[in-house]
Amino acid sequence: MAFKPADNIQDLQYFGEFGGVNPSISDSSTYTFLSAKTMFDTFEGNADGCYLYSRHSSPSNLYLGEALAAMEGTETANVAATGMGAIVPALLQLCKAGDHVVSSRTIYGGTYAFLKNFAPRLNIATVFVDITSLDAVEAAITSNTKVLYCESVSNPLLEVANIEALSKLAKKHGLTLMVDNTFSPLSISPARLGADVVLHSLTKFINGSSDTMGGVMCGTKEYINDLRNVNDGASMLLGASMDSLRAASILKNLRTLHIRVKQHSKNAQYLAEKFEADGLKTVYPGLSSHPSHQLFTKMMNAEYGYGGMMTVDVGSIDKANELMEMMQHKNLGYLAVSLGFYKTLFSAPGSSTSSEIPEEEQKEMGLSDGLIRFSIGLDNDIERTYALMRDCMVQIGVL
């Protein structure tokens, strides 16, 4: 039977303590014990179902973690206050001083900045490679490499990682394959393709309403228990814990993710095809012109489409800024960072979400200053949206 991530979420059943159809929110920072021994056992990690302190975990956080693990097909998961609050502990749990990371060169700017600028303070080195070149990836691996890191669909260039092939490389060299799946929830299931750890910024598509932040690490019980360990767990000790109220809110929104992802994908596919036919330099995994279109098609859960992210290169930063300002004025979306909102969001990543990457490296990876990253919204009449966007492009001379 095919893996059905949305059905796995739907099949989870939680009731509130008074019979509510939503689980009760654990509005407590600390928890009482019936015996001193149980408290001791909980500190030692030997008392399943007992709660110690909300920085460690809470019922609300565990409900959300279980749902996300079900979605990704992993044994369990641990939620965090932000996407970076998941990424940094996930890496530090596996890497110590003297260790080495091989990472895709096209990744979220915050992740790049951590690996390039901060991790070296801890004597953790990173080499950035073209993740689409398996030869380049293998050549970068050293005896000290511990983690192979990539994004399913990269931010912002929409490069697609061959997760299955990368998993084989990771296993060959005894590495942990860590995949950020923020751009492609439901569409791609990295753990089913061999990823060891799957990460998300819950702030984006999974929550979907741009009203809270969150992150998650999905993996084995052993790995997640290590992250939560009171003595040396990176999640426990770095303290980027999610608030229970936010966990409950994201869990409710997660229930509609399958509907939203289908509409994001449908709208993005339509716009990408139209913009490419108009002669614009358009990048979208659902286009046959995308260099990894066939790879994405092979990996994807087909009913969810190719995702809601696309890019259009309009030639210069001035044209990009003029177009984005006009589209916002026409109420076609918002000039804003982030993604996964019900309205279309657009930004020039070279000067925003990828600004941490030096200009010369942006050019080397193909990130031009005229590139606009679109997170396509849930518009009901996407034909009307296209006509209005095209009119804006004509007015400023892009078309």
C-alpha positions in Angstrom: 0.0 0.0 0.0 1.3 3.5 -0.9 2.5 5.8 1.9 -0.4 8.2 2.7 1.0 11.0 4.9 -2.2 13.0 5.2 -4.2 9.8 6.1 -1.6 9.0 8.8 -2.3 12.4 10.4 -6.1 11.9 10.1 -5.9 8.5 11.7 -4.5 10.0 15.0 -7.3 10.5 17.5 -6.9 12.9 20.5 -9.7 13.9 22.9 -9.6 16.7 25.4 -9.7 15.7 29.1 -13.4 16.7 29.2 -14.3 15.1 25.9 -13.4 18.0 23.6 -12.7 17.2 20.0 -9.4 19.0 20.3 -6.9 17.9 22.9 -6.7 20.0 26.0 -3.8 22.5 26.1 -1.3 21.8 28.9 -1.1 25.3 30.3 1.7 24.4 32.8 5.4 24.9 32.9 5.9 22.2 35.5 4.2 18.9 36.5 3.5 17.2 39.7 4.5 13.6 40.7 2.7 11.2 42.9 6.0 9.8 44.2 9.6 11.0 44.5 10.8 7.9 42.8 8.8 8.7 39.7 10.4 12.2 39.5 13.8 10.6 39.7 12.9 8.1 37.0 11.6 10.9 34.8 14.9 12.8 35.2 16.7 9.6 34.2 14.4 9.2 31.1 12.8 6.0 32.4 9.2 7.0 33.0 7.2 7.1 29.8 4.1 9.2 29.9 5.3 11.3 32.8 6.0 15.0 32.3 8.8 16.9 34.1 9.1 20.5 32.9 7.8 22.1 29.7 11.3 22.9 28.4 11.7 19.1 28.3 8.3 18.4 26.8 4.5 18.8 27.4 1.4 16.9 26.3 0.6 19.6 23.7 4.0 19.4 22.2 3.9 15.6 22.1 0.5 15.6 20.3 2.0 17.8 17.6 5.2 15.8 17.4 3.3 12.6 17.0 1.2 14.0 14.2 4.3 15.3 12.4 6.1 12.0 12.8 3.1 10.3 11.3 3.2 12.7 8.4 6.9 12.0 7.7 6.8 8.3 8.5 9.4 8.5 11.3 9.3 6.8 14.8 8.8 10.1 16.6 9.5 13.8 16.5 10.4 16.8 18.8 9.0 20.3 18.2 10.9 23.5 18.8 10.0 27.2 19.1 11.4 28.1 15.6 12.8 26.5 12.5 16.3 27.5 13.5 15.5 26.2 17.0 15.1 22.8 15.4 18.0 23.0 12.9 20.7 24.1 15.3 20.1 21.5 18.0 19.6 18.8 15.4 23.1 19.4 14.0 24.8 20.0 17.4 23.4 16.7 18.7 25.4 14.9 16.1 28.5 17.1 15.8 31.3 18.0 18.2 34.5 19.9 18.0 36.6 18.7 15.1 33.7 17.2 13.2 32.7 18.1 9.6 29.5 18.7 7.7 28.8 18.5 4.0 26.0 20.8 3.0 24.1 21.9 0.0 25.3 25.3 -1.1 21.7 26.4 -1.8 20.0 26.4 1.6 18.0 28.8 3.8 20.2 31.8 4.7 19.9 31.3 8.4 21.1 27.7 8.1 24.0 28.9 5.8 24.9 31.6 8.3 25.0 29.1 11.2 27.2 26.6 9.4 29.4 29.2 7.7 29.8 31.8 10.5 28.8 30.3 13.9 29.7 26.6 13.8 33.4 27.3 13.2 33.5 28.9 16.7 32.7 25.4 18.0 35.4 24.0 15.7 32.8 22.4 13.4 33.7 22.9 9.7 31.3 22.8 6.7 32.0 22.4 3.0 29.2 23.7 0.7 28.7 21.7 -2.5 26.4 21.5 -5.5 23.9 18.9 -4.0 22.8 17.9 -7.5 26.3 16.6 -8.3 26.7 13.2 -6.4 30.4 13.2 -7.4 30.9 16.6 -5.8 29.1 15.5 -2.7 31.2 12.3 -2.3 34.5 14.1 -3.0 33.7 16.5 -0.1 33.3 13.8 2.5 36.2 13.4 4.9 37.0 11.0 7.7 35.6 13.7 10.1 32.3 14.2 8.3 29.3 13.4 10.4 26.3 14.9 8.6 25.2 15.3 5.1 22.7 18.2 5.0 20.3 19.4 2.3 16.8 20.6 1.5 14.4 18.6 -0.5 13.7 21.6 -2.6 16.3 24.3 -2.0 15.7 27.8 -0.8 15.6 29.9 -3.0 16.8 28.3 -6.3 14.4 25.3 -6.1 17.1 22.7 -6.7 15.9 19.2 -6.0 18.0 16.8 -3.9 18.2 13.2 -5.0 17.4 11.9 -1.5 17.5 8.2 -2.3 21.0 8.5 -3.9 22.2 10.8 -1.1 21.0 8.3 1.4 23.1 5.5 -0.2 26.1 7.8 -0.1 25.4 8.6 3.6 25.1 4.9 4.5 28.3 4.1 2.5 30.3 6.6 4.6 28.5 6.2 7.9 26.9 9.6 7.9 23.6 11.0 9.0 21.5 12.4 6.2 19.5 15.4 7.4 16.9 16.9 5.1 14.9 20.1 5.5 11.5 19.5 3.9 10.0 22.9 4.6 9.3 23.7 0.9 7.6 20.4 0.2 5.5 19.0 3.0 3.4 16.1 1.9 4.7 16.4 -1.7 7.9 14.7 -0.7 8.5 12.2 2.2 12.3 12.2 2.8 12.3 9.5 5.4 10.6 7.1 3.0 13.5 7.9 0.6 16.2 7.2 3.1 16.7 10.4 5.1 17.6 9.8 8.8 16.4 13.2 10.1 13.6 15.3 8.6 13.3 19.0 9.6 10.6 21.6 9.0 10.1 25.2 9.8 6.5 24.8 11.0 6.2 28.6 10.6 5.7 28.1 6.8 3.3 25.8 5.0 2.5 23.5 7.9 1.0 26.2 10.1 0.0 28.2 7.0 -1.3 31.4 8.6 1.9 33.3 9.3 0.8 33.9 12.9 3.4 31.8 14.8 6.8 30.3 14.6 7.8 26.7 15.1 10.2 23.9 14.1 10.4 20.1 14.2 13.0 17.3 14.0 11.6 14.0 12.9 13.7 10.8 13.4 14.2 7.7 15.5 13.2 7.4 19.1 16.8 7.0 20.1 17.8 10.3 18.3 14.9 12.3 19.7 15.4 10.9 23.2 19.1 12.1 22.9 17.9 15.6 22.0 15.7 15.7 25.1 18.2 14.2 27.5 18.5 16.4 30.6 22.3 15.9 30.8 23.5 16.4 27.2 20.5 16.8 24.9 20.9 19.8 22.6 17.2 20.6 22.5 16.8 20.4 26.2 19.9 22.5 27.0 19.7 25.1 24.3 16.1 25.8 25.4 14.3 26.6 22.1 11.1 25.0 23.4 7.7 25.5 21.8 4.9 27.0 23.9 2.0 24.6 24.5 -0.5 27.1 23.2 1.4 27.5 19.9 1.7 23.7 19.6 -2.1 23.3 19.9 -2.6 26.0 17.3 -0.3 24.4 14.8 -1.8 21.0 15.3 -5.3 22.4 14.4 -3.8 24.0 11.2 -2.0 20.8 10.3 -5.4 19.1 9.8 -6.0 21.1 6.7 -2.5 20.9 5.3 -3.4 18.4 2.6 -6.1 20.7 1.2 -3.9 23.7 1.3 -0.9 22.0 -0.3 -3.0 20.8 -3.3 -4.3 24.3 -3.9 -0.8 25.9 -3.5 0.5 23.4 -6.1 -2.4 23.8 -8.5 -2.0 27.6 -8.5 1.8 27.5 -8.8 1.7 25.1 -11.7 -0.8 27.3 -13.6 1.2 30.5 -13.1 4.6 28.8 -13.9 3.2 27.4 -17.2 1.8 30.8 -18.1 4.9 32.8 -17.1 7.2 30.4 -19.0 4.9 30.6 -22.1 5.2 34.4 -21.9 9.0 34.1 -22.2 9.9 34.8 -18.6 12.8 32.9 -17.0 10.6 30.7 -14.7 11.8 28.0 -12.3 9.3 25.5 -10.9 9.7 21.7 -10.4 6.4 21.0 -12.1 7.8 22.4 -15.4 9.4 19.9 -17.8 12.1 22.5 -18.3 13.2 22.2 -14.7 16.5 20.2 -14.6 15.2 17.9 -11.9 11.5 17.6 -13.1 11.8 13.9 -13.6 13.6 13.3 -10.3 10.9 15.2 -8.4 8.2 13.3 -10.3 9.8 10.0 -9.3 10.1 11.0 -5.6 6.8 12.8 -5.1 3.5 11.8 -3.6 1.7 12.7 -6.8 -1.7 13.9 -5.4 0.0 16.9 -3.7 1.6 18.3 -6.8 5.0 20.1 -7.1 4.5 22.6 -4.2 3.8 26.3 -3.9 7.2 27.8 -4.5 8.5 29.2 -7.8 10.9 31.8 -9.0 10.9 34.3 -11.8 14.0 36.3 -13.0 13.0 39.8 -14.2 16.6 40.8 -15.0 17.5 43.4 -12.4 16.9 44.3 -8.7 15.2 47.6 -9.8 12.7 45.7 -12.0 12.1 43.2 -9.3 11.4 45.8 -6.7 9.2 47.8 -9.0 7.2 44.7 -9.9 6.8 43.5 -6.3 5.7 47.0 -5.1 3.1 47.2 -7.9 1.8 43.7 -7.2 1.3 44.6 -3.6 -0.4 47.8 -4.5 -2.8 45.8 -6.7 -3.4 43.4 -3.7 -2.0 40.4 -5.5 0.1 39.5 -2.6 2.6 40.9 0.0 6.2 42.0 -0.4 7.3 39.9 2.6 9.7 37.1 3.5 8.5 33.7 4.6 6.2 31.4 2.8 3.1 29.2 3.0 0.6 32.0 3.7 -2.9 32.0 2.2 -1.9 35.1 0.2 1.0 35.1 -2.2 4.2 36.3 -0.7 7.2 37.6 -2.8 10.7 38.8 -2.1 14.0 39.2 -3.8 16.0 36.6 -1.9 19.4 37.9 -2.8 18.7 41.0 -0.6 16.5 39.3 1.9 16.2 35.7 2.9 19.6 34.7 1.4 21.4 38.0 2.2 23.7 36.1 4.6 25.3 34.5 1.6 28.1 36.7 0.2 27.4 38.3 -3.1 30.2 36.4 -5.0 28.8 33.1 -3.7 25.3 34.1 -4.8 26.6 34.7 -8.3 28.5 31.4 -8.3 25.3 29.4 -7.4 23.2 31.3 -9.9 21.3 33.6 -7.5 20.8 36.8 -9.6 19.7 40.1 -8.2 16.6 40.1 -10.5 15.3 36.8 -9.0 11.9 37.0 -7.3 10.9 34.1 -5.1 7.1 33.5 -5.0 5.2 31.6 -2.4 1.9 31.2 -4.3 -1.2 31.6 -2.3 -4.6 29.9 -2.2 -6.4 32.2 -4.7 -9.7 30.8 -5.9 -9.6 32.3 -9.3 -5.9 31.9 -10.4 -6.7 32.9 -14.0 -7.7 36.3 -12.7 -4.6 36.5 -10.6 -2.4 35.7 -13.6 -4.1 38.3 -15.8 -3.5 41.0 -13.1 0.1 39.9 -12.5 0.8 39.9 -16.3 -0.7 43.4 -16.5 1.8 44.6 -13.9 4.7 43.0 -15.8 3.6 44.7 -19.0 3.3 48.1 -17.2 6.9 48.0 -16.0 8.3 46.5 -19.2 9.1 43.0 -18.1 6.8 41.7 -20.8 
